[in-house]
Amino acid sequence: MIYNKSLNIFAIVTACCTFFLLIAGGFVTSTNSGLAVPDWPDTYGENMFLFPLEKMVGGIFFEHGHRLLASFVGFLTVILCIWIWKKESRPWMKKLGFLALLAVIVQGIFGGITVLFYLPQFVSATHATLAQTFFCIVVSIALFTSKEWSTENTSILQHSNTPTLQSLTKYTTFAIYVQLILGAMLRHADHVMSFFLLLHIIGAIVSVYFVIHTHQFIKKHISDNTILRFSGILYRLAIIQIFLGVASLFLKLGSYDAINTDWAMVLITVLHLATGALMLATSLITSLNARKSLQTATETNAHYSILPQQ
């Protein structure tokens, strides 16, 4: 692989814009603005891109703004996909670029369905889940096109008497991903809120356990600076997420019916969603780096084995 700096920068920009799109979607849900614009793909009968900015007030600002940002991310994804197909020599990267394009198209369709069918819970939750999935894809592309990924060429040194680093990071990422799905279901649940709230709390406990356990394992056995750095970031994000989750729970229980006007609740909820997305991206990067390379491991008295490079 030949490192393409411009492609990597563009992939990073696409990933950052996708993150802001997740935040915009969080504001739409938290302010109950999903039906502020009742038609799709038009906006009050006008071309979406020609809708007057002076009319973007109240819930229309959040919903229409979300649509515009989503269209921009879709445009970036088209360029990214074409760029990868023209410049990438790795066949699996070409497939990943196509998967990103397919994901953003499907995501846009689901976004329209949520409006046309008046926010059905399953479709809305699926829309939110696909958003996190697409975020994972573009974050992966940004990592795979990085200079570090293209130049490292080492084997993974792993303690034989403990769970492999690859397994721990994989399970941690999966736990966080499931937790975000439960969070999406909770945000869109009307009649079974208590049930999904309980599942979300259980999921939070499981996710935090995996984050802490994996971080302690990495600190003890791994000396790769990249893996250590991202593991530390994930650990700190988990702490922040715990406080945001508790704050969100107390505010929700105290003022759930006033969510449209309670901006403290809106901001905490959006921050909670954004931190969850950052946790997922950080855990994914840690897991992928664990699969790629690990320069050294802390020496112990146990036996070691060399795992082949992935």
N, C-alpha and C positions, 0 to 999 in steps of 0.2 A: 504493500500500500504506500502511495506517495501522499504525504501530508498536504492538505489543501487548506491553508489558513482562512481564506475567504469563505469557503464552504462551512468551516467550523464556526466562524463568527456568525454567519447567517443562521446556522442551526441553533446557536445559543440565543440569538435574538428571537427566533421562532418559539423556542421553549419559554423565554421570559414573557413574550406576548401571550402565550397560552396560559401561563400562571396568572397574569392579570385578567385574562378571560374567565378563569375560575373564580377570581375575586368578584368580577362583575356579575357572574351567575349567582354567587352567594348573596349579593345585594338584591338581586331580583327576587330570590326566594325569601330572604329575611324581611323584605318590605312588602311581601305579598303583591308584587307587581307583575306577576306572570301573565295576567290577562289585561294589563293596562293598555296594551295594543291588541285588539281582539282579532285582527286578521293577519294572514301570512301567505305568501312572502311580502305582500304589500304592507304599508303602514297607513291605516285609515284611508285605504283606497288609493294612496299615492305610492309612487316608486320609492322603495325603502331608502335609496341613496339620495333622493331628491326631497325628502321630507324636511320641512323648514325647521331649523334649529330652535327658533323662538317658540315652537310648539312642544319642545322637549321639556316638559315640566312635570313635577310629581313622579308618579309611577312610570309615565311614558319615558322620562329621562333614563331610568334604570333599564327598562325592557328594550327600548329602541337602541340605547347605547350599547347594550349587550349584543344586539343583533349586528350592529355596525362593527364592533370589535371582533365578533365571530367571523364576519365576512372577511375582515382584514387578515385574521389568522388563517382562514381558508386560502386566501390569496397567497400568503407566505408559504403555505404547505404545498401548493401547486408548484411554486418556484423551486422549493426545496426538493421535491420529488424529481422534477426535470433535471435539476442540477446533479443530484445523486446518480441518476441514470446516465448522464453524459460524462461525469468525471470519475465515478467510483469503479474500481476494478473488482471489488468483492461482490460476487453474485448475491449473497445474503443481504448485503446493504441495499442493493437495488430493490429486493423484495421488501425490506423494511421501509424504504421510502414509499413504495406503492401502498404498503399497509397503512402508513400515516395518512396518505391521501384518501384511501378508502374510509378510514376511521373518521376523518373530519367531514366527509360527505355524509356518512351515516349519522354522525352527530348532528349535523345541520337538519337532516330530515326528521330526526327525533325531536329536535327543538321546535320544528313546525308542527308536528303532530301534537305536542303538548298544548299548543295554543288552539289548534283547530278542534281538538276534542276536550277542551276545557280542563286541562291539567289533570289527566288521569294519574293516580298515584304510581302505578307500576311504570308507566311510560316516563313520568317525571323522574322517578328514581333511576331508571335505566339511562336517561339522558345525563344525569349527574355522574353515574358510574362510567359511562363512555367518556365523559370529560376527563376523569382521572386516568382512564386507560390511554387516551390520546396523549395526555401529558407525559405519561411514562414512555410512550413511543418516541416523542420528540426529544425528551431528556436523554434517552438511550442513543439517539442519532447524534446529539451534541457530544456525548461522551465518545462514541465510536469514531467520530471525525476529529477528535482532539489529537494534539501532538504526542501527549503522553501515551495514549492508547496505541498509536502507530509505531512508537519506538521501543516500548518495553517488550522484552522477550525473555522472560524468566519462568522458572517452574515454581510450583506451589509447595512449600514445605509445611507439613501438617503433622501435628501430634497424633499418634496412632491410637491412644487410649482415651481420647475425648471426641465429642462430635466434631465433624469437619467444619471448618470455617464456612465453606460453601453452603453446607446444610443450614447452619445457624443464620447466616445472612439471608438465605432464601426463605426460611420460615418466618423470619422477622418481617421481610418485605410482604409476604403473603398475608400475615396477620394484620399489618397496617392497611393493606388493600381491602381486606374483608371489613375491617373496622370503618373505613371510609364508605363502603357500601351500606353498612348499617346506619351510618350517620346520614346518608342520603335518604334512606328509607324513613328514618326518624323525622327528617325535615319535611317530608311529603306525606306523613301519616296523619290522618284525621281521627279515625275512630279507634285505633289500637296504639295510641301514642305510648301508653305505659308499657306495653309489651316490647316495643322497639327500643324504648328508653332503657329497659332492663337489659336487653341484648347489647345495646351500645355500651353500657357500663361494664358488662362482662367482657366485651370485646376490648375495651380500653385496658382492663386489667391484664388480659392476655398479651396485648400488644406491648404494654409497658414492661411486662415481665421479659419478653423476648428482647426488647431493646436493651434493658439493663444487663441481662444475662450475656447477650452477644458482645456488648461493650466491655464487660469485665473479662470475657474470654480473650478479646482482641488485645486489651491492655496487658494481659498476662502472657500470651503466647505469640503475639504478632509484633513485628518491628517495622513493617512497611508503613512509611510516613503517610502515604495517601489514604490507606485503609484506616489508620489511626485517626487521621484528621476528620474524615467523614463520619467515622463512628462517634467521635467526640461531639460533632455537630448534631448528629441524630440524638444522642443522649441529652443534650441541652434542649433541643426542640421538644423532646418528650416531657421534660420538666415544665416547660412553658405551656405545653398542651394540657397538662394535668390541671394547672391553675385556670386556664381558659375554659376547660370543660366544667370544672366546679363552678366557676362564675356564671357560665352559661346556664347550668342547671338551676342555680338559685334564682337567677333572673327569669328563667322560663317558668318556673313554678310560681313566681310571684307576680308576673305580668304577662302571661302568655296571650291573653285576649287583647292586650294593648300593643302587640308587636309592631303595628304600623307606625305608632308614634313614639315608642320607646327606643330611642337611638342608642342608648347604652346596650340594650339587648341586641340590636342590629349589629353594632360594631363588634361586640364580643363574639357573636355567632360567626360573622365573616372572618374575624381573626382566627377563630377556632378552625374553620374550614381551610383557611390559607395555610395555617401551621401544619394541619394534617397533610395537605398536598406537599409541603416542603419535606415533611417526614418521609412520605412515600418516595419522593425523588431522591432524597439523601440515602435512604435505605437501599433503593434500587442501584444507585451508583456504587455504594459499598459492596453490594452483592456482585455486581458485574466486575468490579475491580478484583474481588476475591477470586472470581473465575478466571480472570485474565492473568494475573501475575501476583506473586508474593515473594519478595526478595529474600527475606530471612525470617526466622522464627526464634523465639527465646529458647535457649537450650535447657532441657530438663533431663532427669535421669531415665525417662521413659524412652522407648524406641521411637524413631521417626521414619517416615516413609515419604518418598517423592511421588506426588501426584502429577500425571502428565498435564502439560499446558492445554487449556481448553481452546 
